[in-house]
């Protein structure tokens, strides 16, 4: 029998050099013949005389190729193959069964338990060599796929580590965003303001707040930046910051050149200022909506602007709900956009609510939006609740409506509950012997 090795075969042998094979046969002569051929083709060969002995060897050594006789005393080749495949393995082994059986049912049985190929006895050396080289090609592809999978798993682990780091940063960003609302509750000498900010993700583009205009007037705003995430949050924080800090830097105030004092800018001019700033100084494709109110705490007079934001709500003392405004254009879309102020009046016992569209556009499982009618019903249902308790109950009502705890959009709101203004009492006049004393 000619078993010489061609140059092409020698190259193939070099490619598989160092790999391990297991030969299993109860015939020592048959094992020797198979082992000599496999060694000549570049394998390190281990021999076993039975399936039981072969299985024990597999506990300590990883084999790339297993050639096993089918018919053996004790554990036969079929049972050995079944037991071998049942073991947990981190790499694949190519399994060839040697058999004198030629019927199709026997071949099917061998395939079912995990054999990869069959050779009829007596074994033809060229055929054995061809089958082994075919198996090597499959093993090479399996190793390549496994290496790629290992690379992918390593890349996924790195991505997960990066995601975890980003997630931690976003959690800190959420805390920072919440800290921009220094106080969720404000008492203005009788009237009270409660604030709510809940992002749909870690951070969002909604912002609510208040600032003093003078001793008797306050500004209240609710704004919503388009989009979600970090970019929207940063822009929302920047715009919200325009209403805070020093009065000279507040976009809603301007210095009176006659008196030198800070005066309130009309709400529609505030919107126009913001629109100019967005289009000329802030390089972004985002836009925002806002509802801004200038409230006189002593009279209840409201001067407001609505720029694409949901209609502000007034709930009267008797429970009636009114929606204000006519919509208006968002901020940052059109240079020629014009805005107009409108007036309203609060009476003791009334309350004003400025909010983002995450509330009215909150959808349930059927896709229906909560809407202004849902908000009106909720105001009626919760009319006896006040302040932060009302806002928490409103958020709970939305969760019940949507059927989930996390909302698809940011939700925020500013609830002003108006009462009779109680300015600080002036110091009492002191007298001595019936005559007023001057301090």
VMD Tcl script that draws the C-alpha trace (Angstrom):
set ca {
  {0.00 0.00 0.00}
  {1.47 3.36 -1.04}
  {1.45 5.72 1.94}
  {4.03 8.24 0.68}
  {3.36 11.93 1.46}
  {3.20 14.50 -1.33}
  {4.49 18.09 -0.87}
  {0.93 19.35 -0.65}
  {0.17 16.81 2.05}
  {3.35 17.72 3.90}
  {2.14 21.35 3.97}
  {-1.18 20.20 5.38}
  {0.64 18.11 7.97}
  {2.63 21.16 9.06}
  {-0.60 23.09 9.49}
  {-2.00 20.54 11.93}
  {1.29 19.76 13.70}
  {0.94 19.45 17.47}
  {-2.67 18.27 17.46}
  {-3.81 15.26 19.41}
  {-5.61 12.13 18.26}
  {-7.13 9.25 20.18}
  {-7.36 5.78 18.60}
  {-9.83 3.38 20.27}
  {-9.94 -0.29 19.25}
  {-9.84 -3.61 21.11}
  {-7.44 -4.90 18.41}
  {-3.84 -3.93 19.20}
  {-2.81 -4.53 15.59}
  {-5.55 -2.23 14.25}
  {-4.61 0.46 16.79}
  {-0.97 0.27 15.72}
  {-1.76 0.68 12.02}
  {-4.03 3.67 12.66}
  {-1.59 5.26 15.07}
  {1.35 4.99 12.66}
  {-0.62 6.67 9.88}
  {-1.84 9.47 12.14}
  {1.67 10.12 13.47}
  {2.94 10.31 9.90}
  {0.26 12.95 9.23}
  {1.42 15.08 12.11}
  {-0.65 13.91 15.11}
  {0.38 13.06 18.62}
  {-1.49 9.79 19.13}
  {-2.84 8.19 22.33}
  {-4.29 4.67 22.23}
  {-7.10 3.02 24.21}
  {-8.28 -0.61 24.09}
  {-11.88 0.09 25.19}
  {-14.52 2.76 25.36}
  {-14.23 2.97 29.16}
  {-10.47 3.54 28.99}
  {-10.92 6.12 26.21}
  {-13.47 8.05 28.25}
  {-11.05 8.22 31.19}
  {-8.34 9.59 28.91}
  {-10.75 12.29 27.71}
  {-11.03 13.53 31.28}
  {-7.39 14.67 31.27}
  {-6.57 15.30 27.60}
  {-8.25 17.32 24.88}
  {-8.28 15.52 21.55}
  {-8.78 17.15 18.17}
  {-9.51 13.83 16.47}
  {-10.99 10.56 17.75}
  {-11.02 7.40 15.64}
  {-12.97 4.63 17.34}
  {-14.06 1.13 16.44}
  {-17.80 0.55 16.76}
  {-17.82 -3.07 17.92}
  {-15.85 -3.49 21.18}
  {-16.50 -5.46 24.36}
  {-17.90 -3.50 27.30}
  {-18.57 0.08 26.21}
  {-18.78 0.00 22.44}
  {-17.90 2.85 20.12}
  {-21.47 4.10 19.87}
  {-21.86 4.34 23.66}
  {-18.43 5.93 23.95}
  {-19.39 8.55 21.38}
  {-22.65 9.28 23.21}
  {-20.87 9.62 26.57}
  {-18.11 11.76 25.05}
  {-20.55 14.21 23.48}
  {-22.46 14.46 26.78}
  {-19.38 15.98 28.46}
  {-19.01 19.74 28.75}
  {-16.36 20.85 26.26}
  {-14.85 24.18 25.37}
  {-13.72 23.05 21.91}
  {-14.94 20.62 19.30}
  {-13.42 17.19 18.52}
  {-13.90 15.40 15.22}
  {-15.22 11.86 15.78}
  {-14.86 9.03 13.21}
  {-16.49 5.65 13.79}
  {-15.03 2.53 12.18}
  {-17.65 -0.09 11.40}
  {-18.36 -3.12 9.30}
  {-22.05 -2.16 9.34}
  {-23.32 -0.83 6.05}
  {-27.04 -0.43 6.69}
  {-28.45 3.10 6.73}
  {-30.11 2.71 10.12}
  {-26.73 2.08 11.76}
  {-25.26 5.19 10.13}
  {-28.26 7.26 11.25}
  {-27.86 5.96 14.79}
  {-24.20 6.96 14.81}
  {-25.00 10.47 13.56}
  {-27.69 10.85 16.19}
  {-25.27 10.22 19.05}
  {-22.68 12.67 17.68}
  {-20.37 10.92 15.21}
  {-19.09 13.16 12.40}
  {-18.01 10.51 9.88}
  {-17.86 6.76 9.22}
  {-15.30 4.45 7.67}
  {-15.89 0.88 6.69}
  {-13.49 -1.81 7.84}
  {-11.01 -2.77 6.63}
  {-9.87 0.85 6.53}
  {-8.45 2.25 3.31}
  {-5.47 4.47 4.15}
  {-6.09 7.03 1.35}
  {-9.75 7.23 2.34}
  {-8.82 7.64 6.02}
  {-6.36 10.38 5.08}
  {-8.99 12.18 2.99}
  {-11.62 11.96 5.74}
  {-9.17 13.25 8.35}
  {-8.10 16.19 6.20}
  {-11.76 17.02 5.58}
  {-12.30 16.94 9.33}
  {-9.28 19.22 9.78}
  {-10.86 21.80 7.49}
  {-14.03 21.71 9.59}
  {-12.03 21.98 12.81}
  {-10.07 24.92 11.39}
  {-13.31 26.72 10.60}
  {-14.67 25.88 14.07}
  {-11.51 27.24 15.70}
  {-11.74 30.37 13.59}
  {-15.38 30.92 14.53}
  {-14.54 30.33 18.18}
  {-11.67 32.82 18.00}
  {-14.00 35.39 16.45}
  {-16.59 34.67 19.14}
  {-13.94 35.13 21.81}
  {-13.01 38.46 20.25}
  {-16.67 39.45 20.17}
  {-17.13 38.46 23.81}
  {-14.06 40.47 24.76}
  {-15.40 43.45 22.82}
  {-18.79 43.05 24.49}
  {-17.15 42.98 27.91}
  {-15.34 46.21 27.06}
  {-18.57 47.75 25.80}
  {-20.35 46.64 28.96}
  {-17.63 48.24 31.06}
  {-17.97 51.44 29.05}
  {-21.76 51.29 29.35}
  {-21.48 50.82 33.11}
  {-19.17 53.83 33.31}
  {-21.54 55.93 31.20}
  {-24.46 54.71 33.29}
  {-22.69 55.82 36.47}
  {-21.97 59.21 34.91}
  {-25.58 59.57 33.82}
  {-26.78 58.73 37.32}
  {-24.58 61.53 38.62}
  {-25.90 63.80 35.85}
  {-29.44 62.98 36.97}
  {-28.58 64.02 40.53}
  {-27.03 67.23 39.23}
  {-30.07 67.98 37.09}
  {-32.39 67.42 40.03}
  {-30.17 69.70 42.13}
  {-30.88 72.53 39.69}
  {-34.29 72.67 41.34}
  {-32.88 73.76 44.67}
  {-36.22 73.62 46.44}
  {-39.30 71.72 45.32}
  {-41.46 73.89 47.58}
  {-41.62 77.69 47.91}
  {-43.78 79.79 50.24}
  {-44.40 83.34 49.01}
  {-46.05 84.71 52.11}
  {-49.24 82.71 51.68}
  {-49.16 81.56 48.07}
  {-47.16 78.38 47.57}
  {-45.30 76.90 44.61}
  {-44.50 73.19 44.21}
  {-42.22 71.81 41.48}
  {-41.99 68.39 39.81}
  {-39.29 67.10 37.43}
  {-39.20 63.45 36.29}
  {-37.01 62.40 33.35}
  {-37.98 59.46 31.15}
  {-34.33 58.36 31.10}
  {-31.39 59.30 33.24}
  {-31.66 62.94 32.23}
  {-34.12 64.91 30.14}
  {-34.79 68.27 28.57}
  {-37.56 69.53 30.88}
  {-36.96 72.28 33.42}
  {-39.21 74.18 35.84}
  {-38.40 76.96 38.27}
  {-39.08 80.33 39.76}
  {-37.25 83.57 40.57}
  {-38.13 86.85 42.33}
  {-38.92 89.89 40.22}
  {-39.39 92.25 43.15}
  {-40.88 92.12 46.66}
  {-44.38 91.32 45.37}
  {-43.83 89.62 42.02}
  {-42.34 86.31 40.96}
  {-41.59 84.66 37.64}
  {-42.55 81.02 37.09}
  {-41.51 78.97 34.06}
  {-41.88 75.52 32.55}
  {-39.77 74.64 29.51}
  {-39.26 71.55 27.39}
  {-36.28 71.05 25.03}
  {-36.84 68.81 22.00}
  {-35.28 65.38 22.21}
  {-34.00 63.44 25.17}
  {-30.74 62.57 26.83}
  {-27.62 64.50 27.69}
  {-27.77 67.11 24.90}
  {-31.37 68.03 25.75}
  {-30.53 68.12 29.47}
  {-27.56 70.43 28.94}
  {-29.59 72.82 26.81}
  {-32.48 72.71 29.30}
  {-30.09 73.50 32.14}
  {-28.56 76.37 30.17}
  {-31.92 77.92 29.34}
  {-33.15 77.40 32.90}
  {-29.99 79.12 34.11}
  {-31.01 82.24 32.20}
  {-33.78 82.73 34.76}
  {-31.49 82.34 37.76}
  {-28.35 83.84 39.19}
  {-27.77 87.56 39.39}
  {-30.69 89.78 38.38}
  {-28.48 91.58 35.86}
  {-28.06 88.27 34.01}
  {-31.71 87.17 34.14}
  {-33.25 87.08 30.68}
  {-36.63 88.12 32.11}
  {-35.28 91.31 33.78}
  {-33.75 94.52 32.49}
  {-32.34 97.59 34.18}
  {-34.42 100.76 34.15}
  {-32.03 103.49 33.04}
  {-34.11 106.14 34.76}
  {-34.25 104.54 38.22}
  {-31.33 102.14 38.01}
  {-33.62 99.39 39.32}
  {-34.33 96.03 37.67}
  {-37.72 95.81 35.95}
  {-39.57 92.83 34.53}
  {-39.46 92.26 30.78}
  {-42.89 91.61 29.25}
  {-43.43 87.83 28.85}
  {-43.70 88.04 25.06}
  {-40.38 89.92 24.95}
  {-38.82 87.20 27.12}
  {-39.86 84.64 24.50}
  {-38.53 86.85 21.70}
  {-35.19 87.26 23.51}
  {-34.89 83.50 23.93}
  {-35.74 82.92 20.26}
  {-33.00 85.31 19.15}
  {-30.52 83.72 21.51}
  {-31.34 80.20 20.29}
  {-30.98 81.13 16.62}
  {-27.95 83.43 16.81}
  {-25.81 82.28 19.72}
  {-26.62 78.65 20.54}
  {-25.42 76.38 17.75}
  {-27.95 73.56 17.90}
  {-30.69 72.00 15.82}
  {-32.87 71.61 18.91}
  {-35.77 73.86 19.80}
  {-37.81 74.32 22.92}
  {-41.25 75.26 24.16}
  {-42.00 77.36 27.22}
  {-44.80 78.74 29.34}
  {-43.72 81.72 31.44}
  {-45.81 83.62 33.97}
  {-45.22 86.95 35.72}
  {-47.37 86.79 38.87}
  {-48.24 89.67 41.20}
  {-48.64 87.99 44.58}
  {-50.53 90.93 46.05}
  {-53.27 91.05 43.39}
  {-53.20 87.66 41.67}
  {-52.65 89.34 38.31}
  {-50.95 87.10 35.77}
  {-49.13 88.13 32.62}
  {-48.10 85.11 30.57}
  {-46.63 83.86 27.31}
  {-47.14 80.44 25.74}
  {-44.54 79.48 23.12}
  {-45.52 76.07 21.75}
  {-45.99 74.74 25.28}
  {-49.16 73.00 26.55}
  {-51.95 75.33 27.62}
  {-51.52 76.55 31.23}
  {-54.28 75.42 33.58}
  {-56.15 77.36 36.22}
  {-58.28 75.42 38.67}
  {-60.67 77.74 40.42}
  {-61.54 77.47 44.06}
  {-64.88 75.86 43.19}
  {-63.06 73.10 41.21}
  {-63.65 74.43 37.69}
  {-60.76 73.98 35.26}
  {-59.77 76.56 32.63}
  {-57.11 76.31 29.90}
  {-55.29 79.50 28.89}
  {-53.41 80.71 25.84}
  {-53.54 80.05 22.11}
  {-50.45 77.93 21.58}
  {-47.78 80.12 20.02}
  {-44.64 79.11 18.13}
  {-41.78 77.14 19.70}
  {-38.49 78.86 20.51}
  {-35.60 78.43 18.10}
  {-37.38 77.54 14.86}
  {-38.17 80.80 13.03}
  {-36.31 84.11 13.13}
  {-39.51 86.01 12.31}
  {-41.53 84.30 15.05}
  {-43.74 86.70 17.02}
  {-45.06 86.15 20.53}
  {-47.86 87.78 22.48}
  {-48.61 88.05 26.17}
  {-52.03 87.39 27.67}
  {-53.55 88.23 31.03}
  {-55.37 86.22 33.69}
  {-56.25 86.69 37.35}
  {-55.97 84.34 40.29}
  {-58.26 84.65 43.28}
  {-57.58 83.20 46.73}
  {-58.08 79.43 46.54}
  {-57.25 79.20 42.81}
  {-54.21 77.40 41.47}
  {-52.12 77.68 38.31}
  {-50.36 74.70 36.68}
  {-47.60 74.96 34.06}
  {-46.51 71.57 32.69}
  {-44.77 69.75 29.84}
  {-46.46 67.74 27.08}
  {-45.14 64.52 28.61}
  {-48.29 64.68 30.77}
  {-50.99 65.27 28.16}
  {-49.26 63.06 25.56}
  {-48.75 60.16 27.96}
  {-50.18 57.10 26.17}
  {-51.76 53.95 27.54}
  {-51.38 50.41 26.19}
  {-54.01 51.10 23.50}
  {-52.10 54.18 22.27}
  {-54.65 56.68 23.60}
  {-53.20 59.93 24.97}
  {-54.05 61.26 28.42}
  {-54.95 64.63 26.91}
  {-56.37 67.79 28.44}
  {-59.58 65.98 29.32}
  {-57.63 63.43 31.36}
  {-55.76 66.22 33.12}
  {-59.03 68.03 33.90}
  {-60.51 64.84 35.35}
  {-57.41 64.32 37.46}
  {-57.58 67.90 38.76}
  {-61.17 67.29 39.76}
  {-60.32 63.98 41.41}
  {-57.36 65.42 43.30}
  {-58.84 68.82 44.14}
  {-58.46 68.29 47.89}
  {-54.74 67.54 47.66}
  {-52.23 70.34 47.87}
  {-48.65 71.02 46.90}
  {-46.21 68.17 46.54}
  {-48.89 65.67 47.56}
  {-50.93 66.74 44.53}
  {-47.93 66.41 42.18}
  {-47.04 62.96 43.52}
  {-50.66 61.84 43.12}
  {-50.70 63.26 39.57}
  {-47.60 61.25 38.69}
  {-49.21 58.15 40.20}
  {-52.37 58.77 38.18}
  {-50.30 58.94 34.96}
  {-48.56 55.69 35.86}
  {-51.94 54.04 36.37}
  {-53.13 55.38 33.02}
  {-50.04 54.29 31.09}
  {-49.68 50.95 32.86}
  {-45.98 51.47 33.59}
  {-43.77 53.25 36.11}
  {-41.41 54.76 33.54}
  {-42.88 57.20 31.05}
  {-42.05 57.56 27.36}
  {-41.33 61.28 27.77}
  {-40.11 63.61 30.48}
  {-42.85 65.00 32.72}
  {-42.59 68.19 34.74}
  {-44.84 70.77 36.30}
  {-45.04 73.92 38.41}
  {-48.11 74.21 40.66}
  {-48.84 77.66 42.11}
  {-51.56 77.76 44.78}
  {-52.70 81.32 45.30}
  {-53.74 82.75 48.63}
  {-54.25 86.20 50.08}
  {-50.94 87.99 50.14}
  {-49.47 88.35 53.62}
  {-46.55 90.77 53.49}
  {-44.18 90.89 56.42}
  {-45.65 93.03 59.25}
  {-43.98 96.44 59.70}
  {-42.22 97.03 63.03}
  {-44.56 98.21 65.80}
  {-44.39 101.91 66.71}
  {-43.00 102.46 70.19}
  {-44.28 105.23 72.50}
  {-42.93 107.06 75.54}
  {-45.41 109.00 77.69}
  {-47.89 109.00 74.85}
  {-45.42 110.31 72.29}
  {-44.07 108.25 69.35}
  {-40.38 107.40 69.55}
  {-38.01 107.50 66.57}
  {-35.44 104.67 66.33}
}
mol new
graphics top color blue
foreach p $ca { graphics top sphere $p radius 0.5 }
foreach p [lrange $ca 0 end-1] q [lrange $ca 1 end] { graphics top cylinder $p $q radius 0.2 }
display resetview
